[in-house]
Amino acid sequence: MSCGGSCCVSITQCFFDYSTPKVLVIRSKSVGTLNRLCQAVVIAYIIGYVCVLKKGYQDTDTVISSVTTKVKGIALTNTSDLGLRIWDVADYVIPPQVASRRTETEEENSFFVLTNLNITPNQTQSRCAQNPGPGSTCSSHKDCKRGLHDSRQNGVQTGRCIYFSESEKTCEVFAWCPLETEGDPPDPPLLAEAENFTVLIKNSIRYPKFSFNKRNILPHVNSSYLSQCVFDRVTDPDCPIFRLRDIAAEAGEDFQTMAVHGGVMGVQIRWDCNLDMPESWCVPAYTFRRLDNKDPENNVAPGYNIRFAKYYKNEVGKETRTLIKGYGIRFEIMVFGKAGKFNIVPTLLNIGAGLALLGLVNVVCDCIVLTFMRNRQQYSEKKYKYVGDFGLLSNEATEQS
């Protein structure tokens, strides 16, 4: 039986054999320098990158978050349709800020602030001429199909062709009349004062693996401070109250320009916490960016808008409504984060994986020594010894003699 490169007479002898690799020491300044340099690079990678930069000695967990918002502010407008009107939070936050209420237009961690609007007042359910456009222009009743309703139109066709104007005929529809007329929103925006509105963002986070909880209203923040502070990255970075104009400015946008057609703004809250350090070091970092497209070469359907209506009943009990096409800014609040804390298991795993790379140092040095060095033939003869199946005992005897 062959075991460890020597001849075993029995299983017992083979069991008590011990094999060890042959070590070839090359006394060369160039090879020695290369070897130490490679070792230094691997050790620097283990200590500098894995342990220090990537904190390979820590176990990690991702954040679980909940967000609530509260917008405040008042605006004053004076228009021909609405007259002198005051706008408070119940008017310009769509849908209203009601706890435990969710609607189809409301999503988690977001809110919409009205900044501009087109108004169609005094609509009633009646018959009127469709607005001119593809599928609505006609010359006789035959061009209008009774009962036809297109999702892109405003109502159901009655089958009659009537005058929309003195020179143009369109199909009659049963709808909320008068129909909404398409047009550009006012510029400057009607609710230009919305730039001074403020929003309180309350964010609670949890790292379940470490049983760690915190919120962005930090322990030193009290009621009196909260009633007058406004977030400023330099002078007041811990305040959770943000002025809408400042959010747009932080994202490199002009609020008044954005308010005309609306848009989508992202508020990013990042919680990166090293739980080996004091808890007070774990604080949120706020960043802001615009999320919707504003490419001037691809400006079809710009901004962000929604439609909603306010319903009334007149003196005779007939229902009327005021249709509002509202333009505004939708704020999406996104919470990210990762926490780390020392754990012996990932520490040993990362250090072990790093130390295993030291084995590559010998491979690199062997490749250079046996390929590029002047005495590569001599090194090869010393490093590798070839022994055939026959003459093994005689070779060993020759060496011993």
URKA-V457861 format. One record per residue. N is the residue number from 1. RES is the residue in one letter. SS is DSSP state (H for helix, E for strand, C for the rest). NEAR is the number of other ideal C-beta (glycine too) atoms within 12 Angstrom. D_LAST is the distance of its C-alpha to the last C-alpha in Angstrom with 2 decimals. Layout:
n/res/ss/near/d_last
N/RES/SS/NEAR/D_LAST
N/RES/SS/NEAR/D_LAST
//
This chain:
n/res/ss/near/d_last
1/M/C/14/25.51
2/S/E/15/23.56
3/C/E/18/23.88
4/G/C/16/22.54
5/G/C/17/19.86
6/S/E/18/18.12
7/C/E/16/19.23
8/C/C/17/21.99
9/V/C/14/23.02
10/S/C/12/26.39
11/I/H/11/28.67
12/T/H/11/28.31
13/Q/H/16/24.57
14/C/H/18/25.12
15/F/H/13/27.93
16/F/C/14/25.86
17/D/C/19/23.06
18/Y/C/12/23.21
19/S/C/13/22.25
20/T/C/8/22.48
21/P/C/10/22.67
22/K/C/11/20.31
23/V/C/9/22.31
24/L/C/21/22.29
25/V/C/13/24.29
26/I/C/26/26.10
27/R/C/12/27.73
28/S/C/20/30.79
29/K/H/10/34.42
30/S/H/18/35.81
31/V/H/29/33.53
32/G/H/18/33.87
33/T/H/15/37.63
34/L/H/24/37.89
35/N/H/27/35.96
36/R/H/17/38.24
37/L/H/18/41.31
38/C/H/26/40.63
39/Q/H/24/40.01
40/A/H/17/43.26
41/V/H/21/45.17
42/V/H/28/44.03
43/I/H/21/44.85
44/A/H/18/48.20
45/Y/H/27/48.93
46/I/H/27/48.23
47/I/H/20/50.25
48/G/H/17/52.88
49/Y/H/18/53.69
50/V/H/27/52.77
51/C/H/24/53.66
52/V/H/16/56.39
53/L/H/15/58.10
54/K/C/20/57.82
55/K/C/27/57.82
56/G/C/28/54.99
57/Y/C/27/55.22
58/Q/E/32/58.65
59/D/E/25/60.05
60/T/E/25/62.94
61/D/E/24/66.27
62/T/E/21/68.99
63/V/C/32/72.57
64/I/E/24/75.50
65/S/E/30/78.79
66/S/E/20/82.57
67/V/E/31/85.11
68/T/E/25/88.87
69/T/E/36/91.11
70/K/E/23/94.58
71/V/E/37/96.41
72/K/E/25/99.35
73/G/C/31/101.84
74/I/C/20/105.35
75/A/E/31/106.58
76/L/E/21/110.14
77/T/E/28/111.28
78/N/E/13/114.65
79/T/E/20/114.93
80/S/C/12/117.82
81/D/C/19/116.52
82/L/C/23/115.69
83/G/E/12/117.70
84/L/E/11/116.63
85/R/E/22/113.79
86/I/E/18/111.33
87/W/E/33/107.84
88/D/C/21/105.85
89/V/H/27/102.59
90/A/H/18/104.28
91/D/H/31/105.31
92/Y/H/41/102.30
93/V/E/36/99.33
94/I/C/36/99.00
95/P/C/24/98.65
96/P/C/21/100.10
97/Q/C/24/97.80
98/V/C/16/98.37
99/A/C/10/95.83
100/S/C/8/94.48
101/R/C/11/96.06
102/R/C/12/94.16
103/T/C/14/95.79
104/E/C/9/94.61
105/T/C/21/94.58
106/E/C/22/92.88
107/E/C/19/89.13
108/E/C/15/86.87
109/N/C/23/85.97
110/S/E/30/88.51
111/F/E/37/92.11
112/F/E/35/94.59
113/V/E/49/97.01
114/L/E/45/100.05
115/T/E/48/100.62
116/N/E/41/103.00
117/L/E/42/105.26
118/N/E/30/107.70
119/I/E/33/110.56
120/T/E/31/112.75
121/P/E/25/115.54
122/N/E/22/118.07
123/Q/E/29/116.43
124/T/E/25/118.06
125/Q/E/20/117.29
126/S/E/20/119.65
127/R/E/23/119.84
128/C/E/31/119.20
129/A/E/33/118.00
130/Q/C/41/114.27
131/N/C/29/112.70
132/P/C/22/112.38
133/G/C/21/109.09
134/P/C/13/107.35
135/G/C/22/108.83
136/S/C/32/111.81
137/T/E/23/114.04
138/C/C/30/116.82
139/S/C/14/120.08
140/S/C/13/121.62
141/H/H/17/121.18
142/K/H/12/119.30
143/D/H/22/116.36
144/C/C/28/115.91
145/K/C/22/114.54
146/R/C/18/115.98
147/G/C/14/113.37
148/L/C/23/110.53
149/H/E/20/108.27
150/D/C/19/105.29
151/S/C/9/102.74
152/R/C/14/103.02
153/Q/C/27/106.80
154/N/C/35/108.94
155/G/C/31/110.86
156/V/E/25/112.20
157/Q/E/31/114.36
158/T/E/27/117.92
159/G/E/21/118.57
160/R/E/25/120.97
161/C/E/26/120.65
162/I/E/26/122.31
163/Y/E/19/122.60
164/F/C/24/119.86
165/S/C/12/121.72
166/E/C/6/124.72
167/S/C/9/122.62
168/E/C/19/119.77
169/K/E/23/119.64
170/T/E/32/116.89
171/C/E/43/116.55
172/E/E/34/118.01
173/V/E/38/115.66
174/F/E/26/116.14
175/A/E/30/114.01
176/W/E/27/114.15
177/C/E/27/116.67
178/P/C/27/116.90
179/L/C/29/113.44
180/E/C/27/110.78
181/T/C/21/110.78
182/E/C/15/107.49
183/G/C/14/107.15
184/D/C/16/104.90
185/P/C/28/104.60
186/P/C/24/106.47
187/D/C/19/104.88
188/P/C/20/104.68
189/P/C/37/103.82
190/L/C/35/106.52
191/L/C/41/104.35
192/A/H/27/103.05
193/E/H/28/103.18
194/A/H/46/100.31
195/E/H/29/97.95
196/N/H/26/98.97
197/F/C/40/98.27
198/T/E/30/95.50
199/V/E/38/93.14
200/L/E/30/91.57
201/I/E/38/88.17
202/K/E/26/87.01
203/N/E/36/83.40
204/S/E/23/81.64
205/I/E/33/77.91
206/R/E/23/75.50
207/Y/E/30/71.74
208/P/H/14/71.63
209/K/H/19/67.93
210/F/H/28/68.53
211/S/C/13/72.17
212/F/E/25/73.24
213/N/E/21/76.78
214/K/E/29/78.60
215/R/E/26/81.45
216/N/C/37/82.34
217/I/C/25/85.30
218/L/C/24/83.22
219/P/C/15/84.05
220/H/C/13/85.80
221/V/C/24/88.17
222/N/C/13/91.58
223/S/H/9/94.81
224/S/H/9/96.50
225/Y/H/18/93.54
226/L/H/24/93.27
227/S/C/14/96.98
228/Q/C/13/96.70
229/C/C/25/93.16
230/V/C/27/92.02
231/F/C/34/88.42
232/D/E/17/87.32
233/R/C/18/83.68
234/V/C/10/84.04
235/T/C/11/86.71
236/D/E/21/86.71
237/P/C/21/83.53
238/D/C/27/83.91
239/C/C/30/87.37
240/P/C/33/87.36
241/I/E/32/90.68
242/F/E/43/90.49
243/R/E/29/93.26
244/L/H/47/93.25
245/R/H/32/93.76
246/D/H/29/90.70
247/I/H/39/88.55
248/A/H/33/89.56
249/A/H/23/89.02
250/E/H/26/85.50
251/A/C/30/84.73
252/G/C/16/86.16
253/E/C/27/89.37
254/D/C/19/93.06
255/F/H/36/94.72
256/Q/H/26/98.15
257/T/H/26/96.73
258/M/H/40/94.64
259/A/H/41/97.61
260/V/H/31/99.75
261/H/H/32/97.82
262/G/C/36/95.51
263/G/E/37/91.76
264/V/E/33/88.78
265/M/E/42/87.07
266/G/E/28/83.83
267/V/E/40/83.34
268/Q/E/29/79.66
269/I/E/35/78.67
270/R/E/25/74.99
271/W/E/35/73.62
272/D/E/26/70.02
273/C/E/34/69.34
274/N/E/26/66.44
275/L/C/30/67.23
276/D/C/21/64.78
277/M/C/17/67.41
278/P/C/11/71.00
279/E/H/19/73.28
280/S/H/14/75.67
281/W/H/16/73.10
282/C/C/31/73.47
283/V/C/29/76.42
284/P/C/35/77.48
285/A/E/22/77.18
286/Y/E/33/80.01
287/T/E/23/79.87
288/F/E/34/82.50
289/R/E/22/82.55
290/R/E/32/84.91
291/L/C/23/83.88
292/D/C/26/86.43
293/N/C/17/86.43
294/K/C/25/88.55
295/D/C/10/87.56
296/P/C/8/90.69
297/E/C/8/89.87
298/N/C/10/89.65
299/N/C/12/92.56
300/V/C/10/93.96
301/A/C/11/94.93
302/P/C/23/93.85
303/G/C/32/93.67
304/Y/C/35/94.35
305/N/E/33/97.66
306/I/E/28/99.13
307/R/E/24/102.61
308/F/E/27/104.53
309/A/E/23/108.20
310/K/E/24/110.66
311/Y/E/18/113.29
312/Y/E/16/116.94
313/K/E/12/120.18
314/N/C/12/123.45
315/E/C/7/126.86
316/V/C/8/127.43
317/G/C/8/124.04
318/K/C/15/122.40
319/E/E/18/118.71
320/T/E/24/117.60
321/R/E/26/114.38
322/T/E/27/112.94
323/L/E/29/109.82
324/I/E/33/107.28
325/K/E/30/104.42
326/G/E/39/102.27
327/Y/E/37/99.66
328/G/E/43/97.23
329/I/E/50/93.74
330/R/E/35/91.46
331/F/E/40/88.92
332/E/E/30/85.67
333/I/E/37/83.77
334/M/E/28/80.04
335/V/E/33/77.78
336/F/E/24/74.01
337/G/E/31/71.46
338/K/E/26/68.10
339/A/E/35/67.22
340/G/E/31/63.86
341/K/E/27/62.81
342/F/E/21/59.51
343/N/C/21/57.58
344/I/H/14/54.08
345/V/H/15/53.26
346/P/H/22/53.69
347/T/H/23/52.10
348/L/H/17/48.83
349/L/H/18/48.98
350/N/H/28/49.53
351/I/H/23/46.98
352/G/H/18/44.37
353/A/H/20/45.22
354/G/H/28/45.04
355/L/H/20/41.67
356/A/H/17/40.32
357/L/C/24/41.15
358/L/H/24/38.52
359/G/H/17/35.99
360/L/H/19/37.64
361/V/H/26/36.70
362/N/H/24/33.02
363/V/H/18/34.14
364/V/H/23/36.39
365/C/H/30/33.84
366/D/H/25/31.19
367/C/H/18/33.84
368/I/H/25/34.73
369/V/H/29/31.24
370/L/H/25/30.09
371/T/H/15/33.46
372/F/C/16/35.15
373/M/C/21/32.71
374/R/C/14/31.96
375/N/C/18/28.16
376/R/H/21/28.28
377/Q/H/14/25.79
378/Q/H/16/23.11
379/Y/H/25/24.01
380/S/H/18/23.90
381/E/H/13/20.35
382/K/H/18/19.24
383/K/H/23/21.56
384/Y/C/15/21.06
385/K/C/15/18.00
386/Y/C/11/19.10
387/V/C/17/17.51
388/G/C/10/19.50
389/D/C/10/20.65
390/F/C/8/18.79
391/G/C/13/15.14
392/L/H/18/14.39
393/L/H/15/12.19
394/S/H/13/10.33
395/N/H/16/9.86
396/E/H/15/8.63
397/A/H/10/6.13
398/T/H/11/5.15
399/E/H/12/5.43
400/Q/H/8/3.81
401/S/C/7/0.00
//
